[in-house]
Amino acid sequence: MNFVFEVGFFAAAFVPTFLVSRIFFRLSKRWEGHWQRLALANLAAGIVCMAIFLISGMWFADGLDFPWLFGLVNFALAQAIWLAVDLYSDWINNRLTNHDSQA
């Protein structure tokens, strides 16, 4: 595969993982300040995006005749980057709290 295809494929994975993770963050806003919220919202978003990618890819390719492993790796990497950004952002803004330290 060429570089332009790989960058475009990664960008196509980067945008939906962000949008879906924000939806899951909105749905779990009651957990504000917990690292579990960050991990579970990003995990759920990654699973949803990868499932949609696989289902739509198999639908359009009529089977697994498309770069499905390459796509899954791209979605996983994109979601891992969003998790790192979320953890860093909450850590910098002192929003992460330890569940045991709350009184």
Secondary structure, 3 states (H helix, E strand, C coil): CCHHHHHHHHHHHHHHHHHHHHHHHHHCHHHCCEHHHHHHHHHHHHHHHHHHHHHHHHHHHCCCCCCHHHHHHHHHHHHHHHHHHHHHHHHHCCCCECHHHCC
